[in-house]
Amino acid sequence: MKALRFHAAKDLRIEEVDAPPSPGPGEVLVENRFCGICGTDLHEYAYGPIFVPKEPHPFTGAHGPQILGHEFGGVVKAVGEGVGHVKPGDRVSIQPLIMPRHGDYYADRGLFHLSGNLALAGLSWHSGGMAEAALVNDYNVQPIPDALSDEEAALIEPTAVAVYACDRGGVTAGNSVLVTGAGPIGILVAMAARAAGASQIFLSDLNDTRLALAREALGEVRTINPRTEKVGDVIRAETEGGVGCDVAIECVGNEHALKNCADAVRKQGVVVQTGLHPGENPLNWFDVTFKDIDIRGSWAYPTHYWPRVARLIASGQIPASRIVTKRVSLGEAVTEGFDQLLDPAGKHLKILIDLTR
């Protein structure tokens, strides 16, 4: 079968590889339909290996070359012994987190996403979404409702990141929320905040093109370019009492964006760090203490989020498909997908690979 495999930084190859074997006990074979190109995939392409193991992964044994793709869905082709929740022909979305199911401190408490042995399909597993088929564990395969399209099945994973970020921030009805970063995750976070009841949403980014795309996707949203406006000043001027926003969610992994969040949030507000920082980030900890604010991390998502997120998308409460700006075939994925998303002009948000083409 054809697959896109990561070999090294700037070295992605469309290759013929062996098709997955028939599923064993507790395994499911999926014919992939759509796969999103994630920011994590872009970082692997530009600077990797980062998450792709150089040595065999301690739990899965996987290592490069690696089939990429962890935002994907498809149709079940075959199931192994003991699999009862899906059957051949079912349309599914892949929850890509792979980890011990027992005998792990966090797994034993249902916090599978926090396992120290965590692996991901498409990064540290033998299969991924950027291939014609994938072999995964039964717990990775989630049936989707009829109202959800095949494209939307590939958007559940990034949307789950966004929903969890809002949950970590305690976003609730009537809140004012700042989101830094108008990329796919930032826009999905803004959508999730609105679905949670936020009545006032601010979105900041240095790229005016992305801010324009965000306004198209979101409708009513106050966009801010930090090059021309001071984020905290704008938000204090436009929130009740001039005190700042209730929740600020950082989706860039940039020290200036995090500082803007800490500045813009009101006293006893909450800052959620979702973007991955490449290094240490100094904050003014006097202000953190003086303002009595919470700073919380948000890593991935609890694995049980899939049905909830699928319902949010299928119902239209989170119109996730609005972030999709382009669809490409697997053969076009590098030049028309990865390279386009790394363009500093930022003309695209989410590019989907159509495995049916």
N, C-alpha and C positions, 0 to 999 in steps of 0.2 A: 504494500500500500504506500501511498505518498504521505510524507510527513515533513513538517518544518522542524529542524533540529538546531539547537544552539551548540556550537563548538567552542567559540571564544568570542571576546568582544569584537563586534563588527563582522562576525562570521556566523551567519545563519544560512542554512542550506536546505533546499527542498530536495529530499532524498527518497529513494525507494527503500523501505524497511520491511521486515517481516510483519505480517499481520498478527494481531494478538491471538494467542491460542484460545481454544474453547474454555469457557469459564469453569473454574473449579468450585468447590463448596464455598458459598458465601460471596461469590463473584458474579459480576454482570458485564456482558459485552454490549457496548453501545456504538451505534453508527452515528458519528457526530454530524451535526447540521450547521450550527453557527458557533463561532468562538470569538470573543472579544480580545483585542490587544490591550493589555493593561499597562499602567505605568511601571509596574514591577517588571513586565516583559521588556519594556523599553530600556529600563536601567540595566537589565542583563545584557541586552544587545549593545548598549553604548559603553558600559563599564565592567561587565561581568568577567568571570562568574562571581555573583554575589550570593544568591540563594541556591543556585545550582551547585551541588556538592562537588568539590574537587576530589575528595575521597568518598568511598561508599557511605551513604547515609546510615547512621547507626541503627535506625529502625527499618527502613525499606531496602537498604543496600544500593539505592540508585546513585548514579553519578553521570557526568557528561560522557558523550553527547546526549543532550536532553531534548525530547519532544516538548515544546513549549505549549502554553495555553491552559489556564485554570478558570476561565469564564466561559463555560460552554454547556451545551445541551444536545440532545439528539433523540434517537429512537432505540429502544432495547431490541437487540438482535437475538440474544440468548442469555439464559440465566443458569447459574450453577445450583447444585444441591442445597436445599435449605432456604432458598430465596423465595419469599412468598408475597412481598409487597409490590413487586412489578413483574410483568410478563412480556414476552416478545410482542412487539408492536406498540407498546406504551411509549408515549412521548415523555421525556424526562429532562430535568436539569441536574447538573452535577454540582454537589457540595464537595469542594476539592480537598478539604482537610483530612489528613490521614495520620493516625496516631494509635498507640495502644488503646484498647477498649477497657482493659482491666489491669490492675497491678501498677497503676501510675497514680500518683497523689491527686492530680487534677482530673484525670479520666474517671477515677472512682467517685468523684464528686460531680460528674456531669459537665465539668469545665474543660471539654476536650480541646478547645482552641488554645488553652494555656499549657498544654503538655510540653514538657521539655524535649520530647521525642517527635515533635510535630514535623510532618512532611506535607507536601502539597502535590496533587496531580498537576502535571505540567511544569513542575520545578524540581521535585525530588522524588519522582515516582517513574515507573517504566512507561507510563502512558501520559498523554496530554490531549488537549482539545484541538491543537493545530495538526491534526491527522485525520485520516478517513474514519478511524475507529479507535476506541479506547477500552481497556479492560480495567475495571475499578471494583472496589469493595461494595457490598450491598448497601452499607450505610452511606455511601457517597451518592447514591442514586435516589432522586426524589421525583415522584410523578408530579406532573403539572396539570392544572385545571384546563378544561377545553377552551376557556376564554383567553388563555395565554398563548401567544404566537411562539413559533420556534425561535424567532429572533429574541423575543422577550425572555425566553428560557435562559439565554446566554447573559442576560442582564440581571438575573437574580443575585449573582455573586457580588458585583460591585454595589448593588442596591442594599444588600445585607450589611455591607461595611457602613453605608450611610445611615441606615436605620439604627444600627448599634451605636454609632457616634451620637445620634440624637438621644437615644436611651441613656447613654453614659452622662450626657449633659442634663438629663431630666427635663427635656423640652416638653412643654405642656401648653394647653390652650391659653392664648393671649400673650405668650412670651414674645420678646424681641430677641432676634438671633443674628449674630454676625457669623458669616462663613468666609474664611480667607482661602482664595484659590478658586478660579472659575474653570477648572478642569472637570472631567466627568464626575469624579468623586465629589468635588465641591458643589456642583449643580445638583447631583443626587441628594446630597446632604440638605441643600436648600429645599428640595422637593419633599424630603422626609420630614423636615421641620414643619413645613406647611401642613403636611398630612397629620402631624401630631398636634396641630392647632396653633402654631406660631402665627401671630397676626402682623408682625413687622420683621422683614428679612432684609439684611444688608449683605452684599457680596463684593469682596475686594479682589482685585487682580491688577498686575502691571500691564497686561496685554489687552488693549482696547478691542481687538478683534474677538477675543474670548468673552469679554464683557458683553459685546453685542450679541454673540451666540447665546450667552446666558439669558439675556433679556428676551430673545426669541423663544427659548425653551421654557422660561419661568413666567413670563408675563410681568406682573407687577412685582418689581424688586428694585431696591435702591443699590445701584452699582457705584463702586468707588475705585478710582485708580490712585494708589498711594503716591504716584509721581506728581500728581496735581492737587490732591486733597489729603489732609491728615485724617486718617481713619477715625481715631478716637474723637477728634473735634466734630466730625460730621455726625457721628452716632450720638454723642452727647447733645448736640443741637437738635436732633430729631427724635429723641426718646423722651418719654414722660419724666418730668422733673429735671431733665438735663443731666441724669445720673449715669447714662450708659445702658448697654444692652444686658439682658438677663443671662444669656449664654453666648459664648464665642467658641466656634469650632474651627480649629486650624487644620487645613487640608493640603498644605504645601510641603511641610518639612523644611521651613525656612525661618531663620531666627528673627528676621524683621516682622514676618507675619505673626509669629508667636508673641512678640513684644506688642504688636498692635492689638492682639486679642486681650492681653493682660491690661493694656491701657484702656481699651474700649469697654470692657465689661464693668458693670456697676459693683459697688461694694456688696459682698456676699454673693456675687455672681459665680458662674462656673465657666472655666476654660477647659476645653477638651482637645487633647493633642491626638490627631488622627494621622497626619502626614508623617512619614519616616524621616527623621533628621540624619544627615550624614555624619555629624559629629556633635561635640558639646555645644550648648547654647546658653550663654549667660543671660539671666534675667535680673531685673531689679527686685531682689527678694524683700527689700524693705517695703516696696509698694504691694507686693503679694501679701505680706503680713498686715500692713496698714489697712488695705482694702478688705481683708478677711475673706479672700477668694479661694475657691477650690481649683486645683489643676489636676485633671484626670487624664490618664492614657486611655486609648481606645484601640485595642488590637483585634483585627479581623472581626469575628462575630461568633456568638454561640451557634453550634451546628443545628440546633433545633429551630432556627429562625426561618428555614426555607419555606414551609407552608404559609407562614404569616407574610413574608415578603412577597411570595407569589400572589397572594390575595390582594395585597396593596397595589401591585402592578396591574393585575387583571381587572380590578375594580376601577382603575383610572385615578385612584388617589395619589399614586406616584407614577406619572406618565414617563417612565424610564426611557422609552424608545425615542423620546425627543432629543436625547444626547447623541444619538447615532447620526453621524454626518456623512458616512461613506461605507460602502460594502465592496469587498474585493474577493477574488478567488484565492485559493491557496497558492497558486503559482505567482500571483501578484503581491503576495503578502509582504515581502521585504521592501520592494521599491515603491509600491503604492500604499503600503500600510505603515510599517515601522519607520521608513525614511520620511514619510509625510508627517507623521506625528512628532518626529524630532525636529521638524522645521521650526525655527524660532518665531516665525510669523504666526504660528498657532492657528492655522486655518481650519483645523479639524478638532473634534472632541473625541468621540468614540468611533473607531473603525472596527467593523465586524468582518471576520473571514467567513465566507459562505462556502461550506464544505460540500454543498450540493451542486456546485457549478463545475 
